[in-house]
Each structure stands twice: as C-alpha cells, then as structure tokens.
Amino acid sequence: MMTLGLCPLELRNIIECEFLPLQCTCTCAPDQTLTVHITDPATHCDLVVPGISMDRLSSSKEISRLVDELRAKLECKQHSLAHPIAG
C-alpha cells in the first residue's frame, strides 16, 4: 500500500524525524501495520505503540495527527514516571 504516494521507508523516515532528538524507530509488518518505538534517552522513558494501520495514514493531516497522538502518549507516560502515585 502506498500512502500519499510514499513507500513504507519514506513514511518511517517522516515519523522518525518528527521525534528527533529522541530515538524513534518504526517497523513495518507484512500486514501493513506500523510499530513505533520512542525512547527519551534523558528520562529513559520508552513508548511502544504496535498495530498502527498504514491505511489510516492517507494524508499529511493524518500523519500529523498520529505524531500528535504519539507525543501526547509519550508526555503522559513521562509525567506518570516523574510523578508516581503513592500507594
């Protein structure tokens, strides 16, 4: 499947570059899904999001929306690691 005329390698590069200077790796599965793994070396916070349908990424707006969602998830995880719930 070509998304916006982009091959999976180009799509991976766009997403990975959006998270610089963090470490971001996208892997494409044969079922046309992506797994995104983002690591913040400063906080050692890892976020892994599997099963992202490449069909969902049919426009630049959808790619941007995905990046925003991933950033929000990473920020939430970083916040929970910085402020653990006392129990």
OpenMM code with the backbone's topology and positions (N, CA, C; nanometers):
from openmm import Vec3, app, unit

residues = "MET MET THR LEU GLY LEU CYS PRO LEU GLU LEU ARG ASN ILE ILE GLU CYS GLU PHE LEU PRO LEU GLN CYS THR CYS THR CYS ALA PRO ASP GLN THR LEU THR VAL HIS ILE THR ASP PRO ALA THR HIS CYS ASP LEU VAL VAL PRO GLY ILE SER MET ASP ARG LEU SER SER SER LYS GLU ILE SER ARG LEU VAL ASP GLU LEU ARG ALA LYS LEU GLU CYS LYS GLN HIS SER LEU ALA HIS PRO ILE ALA GLY".split()
positions = [
    Vec3(0.0851, -0.1194, 0.0000),
    Vec3(0.0000, 0.0000, 0.0000),
    Vec3(0.0882, 0.1238, 0.0000),
    Vec3(0.0593, 0.2138, -0.0863),
    Vec3(0.1321, 0.3396, -0.0910),
    Vec3(0.0458, 0.4455, -0.0232),
    Vec3(0.1017, 0.5125, 0.0730),
    Vec3(0.0319, 0.6170, 0.1453),
    Vec3(0.0804, 0.7505, 0.0922),
    Vec3(-0.0098, 0.8295, 0.0370),
    Vec3(0.0260, 0.9581, -0.0240),
    Vec3(0.1344, 0.9418, -0.1301),
    Vec3(0.1418, 0.8266, -0.1902),
    Vec3(0.2482, 0.8015, -0.2855),
    Vec3(0.3811, 0.7725, -0.2179),
    Vec3(0.3777, 0.7518, -0.0859),
    Vec3(0.5004, 0.7238, -0.0102),
    Vec3(0.5161, 0.5739, 0.0107),
    Vec3(0.6375, 0.5274, -0.0038),
    Vec3(0.6645, 0.3882, 0.0293),
    Vec3(0.6823, 0.3787, 0.1813),
    Vec3(0.6736, 0.2594, 0.2380),
    Vec3(0.6889, 0.2443, 0.3834),
    Vec3(0.8184, 0.3053, 0.4371),
    Vec3(0.9266, 0.2964, 0.3627),
    Vec3(1.0541, 0.3533, 0.4073),
    Vec3(1.0441, 0.5057, 0.4219),
    Vec3(0.9791, 0.5713, 0.3267),
    Vec3(0.9622, 0.7165, 0.3345),
    Vec3(0.8712, 0.7558, 0.4504),
    Vec3(0.7650, 0.6793, 0.4709),
    Vec3(0.6738, 0.7059, 0.5814),
    Vec3(0.7449, 0.6896, 0.7156),
    Vec3(0.8236, 0.5842, 0.7284),
    Vec3(0.9026, 0.5630, 0.8500),
    Vec3(0.9943, 0.6815, 0.8754),
    Vec3(1.0618, 0.7269, 0.7716),
    Vec3(1.1555, 0.8382, 0.7857),
    Vec3(1.0849, 0.9651, 0.8336),
    Vec3(0.9673, 0.9938, 0.7795),
    Vec3(0.8919, 1.1125, 0.8206),
    Vec3(0.8592, 1.1048, 0.9690),
    Vec3(0.8054, 0.9913, 1.0134),
    Vec3(0.7660, 0.9771, 1.1533),
    Vec3(0.8885, 0.9804, 1.2447),
    Vec3(0.9931, 0.9075, 1.2089),
    Vec3(1.1134, 0.9028, 1.2928),
    Vec3(1.1760, 1.0417, 1.3069),
    Vec3(1.1793, 1.1181, 1.1991),
    Vec3(1.2392, 1.2521, 1.2039),
    Vec3(1.1572, 1.3483, 1.2883),
    Vec3(1.0274, 1.3272, 1.2980),
    Vec3(0.9412, 1.4145, 1.3784),
    Vec3(0.9762, 1.4080, 1.5266),
    Vec3(1.0417, 1.3006, 1.5700),
    Vec3(1.0717, 1.2843, 1.7120),
    Vec3(1.2167, 1.3151, 1.7479),
    Vec3(1.2956, 1.3604, 1.6517),
    Vec3(1.4332, 1.3985, 1.6842),
    Vec3(1.4317, 1.5110, 1.7868),
    Vec3(1.5163, 1.5149, 1.8841),
    Vec3(1.6366, 1.4353, 1.9059),
    Vec3(1.6121, 1.3048, 1.9822),
    Vec3(1.4856, 1.2689, 2.0067),
    Vec3(1.4574, 1.1407, 2.0713),
    Vec3(1.4894, 1.0282, 1.9743),
    Vec3(1.5000, 0.9086, 2.0276),
    Vec3(1.5230, 0.7921, 1.9440),
    Vec3(1.3871, 0.7343, 1.9057),
    Vec3(1.3612, 0.7256, 1.7781),
    Vec3(1.2337, 0.6724, 1.7295),
    Vec3(1.2624, 0.5721, 1.6190),
    Vec3(1.1997, 0.4559, 1.6319),
    Vec3(1.2145, 0.3520, 1.5314),
    Vec3(1.0761, 0.3025, 1.4916),
    Vec3(1.0486, 0.3022, 1.3636),
    Vec3(0.9236, 0.2476, 1.3114),
    Vec3(0.9553, 0.1186, 1.2377),
    Vec3(0.8759, 0.0181, 1.2611),
    Vec3(0.8907, -0.1056, 1.1858),
    Vec3(0.7592, -0.1359, 1.1155),
    Vec3(0.7699, -0.1816, 0.9917),
    Vec3(0.6529, -0.2136, 0.9112),
    Vec3(0.6342, -0.3643, 0.9090),
    Vec3(0.5152, -0.4096, 0.9432),
    Vec3(0.4827, -0.5520, 0.9415),
    Vec3(0.4224, -0.5893, 0.8065),
    Vec3(0.4260, -0.7182, 0.7728),
    Vec3(0.3675, -0.7611, 0.6454),
    Vec3(0.2176, -0.7322, 0.6332),
    Vec3(0.1484, -0.7173, 0.7477),
    Vec3(0.0046, -0.6890, 0.7433),
    Vec3(-0.0264, -0.5399, 0.7280),
    Vec3(0.0746, -0.4614, 0.6867),
    Vec3(0.0594, -0.3180, 0.6623),
    Vec3(0.0285, -0.2394, 0.7893),
    Vec3(0.0895, -0.2812, 0.9007),
    Vec3(0.0798, -0.2046, 1.0245),
    Vec3(0.2191, -0.1609, 1.0664),
    Vec3(0.2219, -0.0528, 1.1419),
    Vec3(0.3471, 0.0006, 1.1946),
    Vec3(0.3533, -0.0219, 1.3447),
    Vec3(0.4741, -0.0420, 1.3931),
    Vec3(0.5011, -0.0356, 1.5361),
    Vec3(0.5990, 0.0789, 1.5539),
    Vec3(0.5643, 0.1710, 1.6440),
    Vec3(0.6502, 0.2861, 1.6704),
    Vec3(0.7071, 0.2705, 1.8107),
    Vec3(0.8397, 0.2805, 1.8209),
    Vec3(0.9110, 0.2711, 1.9487),
    Vec3(0.9884, 0.4010, 1.9668),
    Vec3(0.9519, 0.4754, 2.0722),
    Vec3(1.0161, 0.6035, 2.1005),
    Vec3(1.0843, 0.5942, 2.2359),
    Vec3(1.2103, 0.6373, 2.2412),
    Vec3(1.2858, 0.6379, 2.3662),
    Vec3(1.3409, 0.7773, 2.3895),
    Vec3(1.3211, 0.8264, 2.5115),
    Vec3(1.3809, 0.9523, 2.5533),
    Vec3(1.5049, 0.9175, 2.6347),
    Vec3(1.6247, 0.9335, 2.5772),
    Vec3(1.7471, 0.8951, 2.6484),
    Vec3(1.7664, 0.9703, 2.7803),
    Vec3(1.7143, 1.0915, 2.7900),
    Vec3(1.7323, 1.1710, 2.9116),
    Vec3(1.6530, 1.1140, 3.0291),
    Vec3(1.5322, 1.0626, 3.0005),
    Vec3(1.4464, 1.0121, 3.1081),
    Vec3(1.4350, 0.8604, 3.1073),
    Vec3(1.4901, 0.7966, 3.0048),
    Vec3(1.4813, 0.6511, 2.9872),
    Vec3(1.3363, 0.6052, 2.9748),
    Vec3(1.2515, 0.6937, 2.9278),
    Vec3(1.1104, 0.6624, 2.9076),
    Vec3(1.0940, 0.5980, 2.7704),
    Vec3(1.0287, 0.4821, 2.7677),
    Vec3(1.0023, 0.4113, 2.6427),
    Vec3(0.8532, 0.4092, 2.6154),
    Vec3(0.8185, 0.4294, 2.4898),
    Vec3(0.6803, 0.4149, 2.4461),
    Vec3(0.6817, 0.3252, 2.3238),
    Vec3(0.6021, 0.2191, 2.3289),
    Vec3(0.5890, 0.1281, 2.2152),
    Vec3(0.4411, 0.1213, 2.1794),
    Vec3(0.4101, 0.1557, 2.0537),
    Vec3(0.2720, 0.1519, 2.0061),
    Vec3(0.2667, 0.0618, 1.8829),
    Vec3(0.2138, -0.0590, 1.8987),
    Vec3(0.2046, -0.1518, 1.7853),
    Vec3(0.0702, -0.1402, 1.7129),
    Vec3(0.0642, -0.1984, 1.5952),
    Vec3(-0.0621, -0.2147, 1.5245),
    Vec3(-0.1237, -0.0896, 1.4647),
    Vec3(-0.0419, 0.0077, 1.4272),
    Vec3(-0.0935, 0.1290, 1.3640),
    Vec3(-0.1153, 0.0997, 1.2156),
    Vec3(-0.2393, 0.1064, 1.1721),
    Vec3(-0.2713, 0.0750, 1.0329),
    Vec3(-0.2140, 0.1801, 0.9393),
    Vec3(-0.1405, 0.1333, 0.8394),
    Vec3(-0.0872, 0.2273, 0.7400),
    Vec3(-0.1989, 0.2859, 0.6542),
    Vec3(-0.3120, 0.2153, 0.6446),
    Vec3(-0.4269, 0.2679, 0.5702),
    Vec3(-0.4789, 0.3960, 0.6336),
    Vec3(-0.4595, 0.4075, 0.7651),
    Vec3(-0.5032, 0.5262, 0.8394),
    Vec3(-0.4264, 0.6508, 0.7950),
    Vec3(-0.3060, 0.6322, 0.7445),
    Vec3(-0.2158, 0.7429, 0.7131),
    Vec3(-0.2284, 0.7830, 0.5667),
    Vec3(-0.3497, 0.8223, 0.5292),
    Vec3(-0.3784, 0.8505, 0.3886),
    Vec3(-0.3597, 0.9966, 0.3494),
    Vec3(-0.3210, 1.0814, 0.4467),
    Vec3(-0.2976, 1.2218, 0.4140),
    Vec3(-0.1922, 1.2777, 0.5094),
    Vec3(-0.1378, 1.3926, 0.4731),
    Vec3(-0.0389, 1.4550, 0.5609),
    Vec3(-0.1033, 1.4937, 0.6939),
    Vec3(-0.2313, 1.5276, 0.6902),
    Vec3(-0.3039, 1.5615, 0.8127),
    Vec3(-0.3127, 1.4402, 0.9060),
    Vec3(-0.3362, 1.3237, 0.8502),
    Vec3(-0.3452, 1.2011, 0.9311),
    Vec3(-0.2089, 1.1638, 0.9896),
    Vec3(-0.1025, 1.1844, 0.9137),
    Vec3(0.0323, 1.1585, 0.9661),
    Vec3(0.0612, 1.2547, 1.0805),
    Vec3(0.0260, 1.3809, 1.0625),
    Vec3(0.0454, 1.4804, 1.1677),
    Vec3(-0.0363, 1.4460, 1.2915),
    Vec3(-0.1590, 1.4002, 1.2714),
    Vec3(-0.2457, 1.3610, 1.3835),
    Vec3(-0.1835, 1.2432, 1.4600),
    Vec3(-0.1288, 1.1473, 1.3882),
    Vec3(-0.0622, 1.0342, 1.4535),
    Vec3(0.0554, 1.0820, 1.5369),
    Vec3(0.1378, 1.1687, 1.4807),
    Vec3(0.2541, 1.2215, 1.5540),
    Vec3(0.2081, 1.2939, 1.6805),
    Vec3(0.1024, 1.3732, 1.6702),
    Vec3(0.0483, 1.4434, 1.7876),
    Vec3(0.0010, 1.3448, 1.8937),
    Vec3(-0.0677, 1.2389, 1.8511),
    Vec3(-0.1159, 1.1373, 1.9454),
    Vec3(0.0009, 1.0681, 2.0154),
    Vec3(0.1043, 1.0350, 1.9388),
    Vec3(0.2208, 0.9692, 1.9967),
    Vec3(0.2928, 1.0605, 2.0949),
    Vec3(0.3046, 1.1881, 2.0602),
    Vec3(0.3670, 1.2847, 2.1526),
    Vec3(0.2872, 1.2958, 2.2821),
    Vec3(0.1547, 1.2989, 2.2716),
    Vec3(0.0700, 1.3084, 2.3908),
    Vec3(0.0857, 1.1841, 2.4782),
    Vec3(0.0909, 1.0663, 2.4165),
    Vec3(0.1099, 0.9427, 2.4936),
    Vec3(0.2459, 0.9416, 2.5623),
    Vec3(0.3486, 0.9855, 2.4911),
    Vec3(0.4826, 0.9899, 2.5491),
    Vec3(0.4874, 1.0885, 2.6657),
    Vec3(0.4280, 1.2050, 2.6473),
    Vec3(0.4259, 1.3059, 2.7537),
    Vec3(0.3522, 1.2534, 2.8772),
    Vec3(0.2415, 1.1861, 2.8560),
    Vec3(0.1643, 1.1295, 2.9659),
    Vec3(0.2468, 1.0248, 3.0403),
    Vec3(0.3158, 0.9414, 2.9654),
    Vec3(0.3989, 0.8383, 3.0277),
    Vec3(0.5152, 0.9014, 3.1037),
    Vec3(0.5785, 1.0021, 3.0456),
    Vec3(0.6881, 1.0707, 3.1145),
    Vec3(0.6383, 1.1351, 3.2438),
    Vec3(0.5198, 1.1942, 3.2385),
    Vec3(0.4630, 1.2585, 3.3568),
    Vec3(0.4347, 1.1549, 3.4662),
    Vec3(0.3814, 1.0400, 3.4268),
    Vec3(0.3500, 0.9361, 3.5263),
    Vec3(0.4779, 0.8780, 3.5871),
    Vec3(0.5861, 0.8736, 3.5105),
    Vec3(0.7132, 0.8241, 3.5641),
    Vec3(0.7770, 0.9270, 3.6582),
    Vec3(0.7568, 1.0552, 3.6267),
    Vec3(0.8145, 1.1616, 3.7099),
    Vec3(0.7355, 1.1832, 3.8388),
    Vec3(0.6063, 1.1508, 3.8334),
    Vec3(0.5181, 1.1719, 3.9488),
    Vec3(0.4411, 1.0447, 3.9796),
    Vec3(0.5094, 0.9396, 4.0315),
    Vec3(0.4394, 0.8144, 4.0576),
    Vec3(0.3325, 0.8321, 4.1654),
    Vec3(0.2278, 0.7538, 4.1534),
    Vec3(0.1192, 0.7578, 4.2517),
    Vec3(0.1636, 0.6838, 4.3759),
    Vec3(0.1572, 0.7521, 4.4896),
    Vec3(0.1964, 0.6903, 4.6165),
    Vec3(0.0879, 0.5926, 4.6592),
    Vec3(0.1276, 0.4772, 4.7039),
    Vec3(0.0260, 0.3798, 4.7397),
    Vec3(0.0589, 0.3123, 4.8584),
] * unit.nanometer
topology = app.Topology()
chain = topology.addChain("A")
for resn in residues:
    res = topology.addResidue(resn, chain)
    for name in ("N", "CA", "C"):
        topology.addAtom(name, app.Element.getBySymbol(name[0]), res)
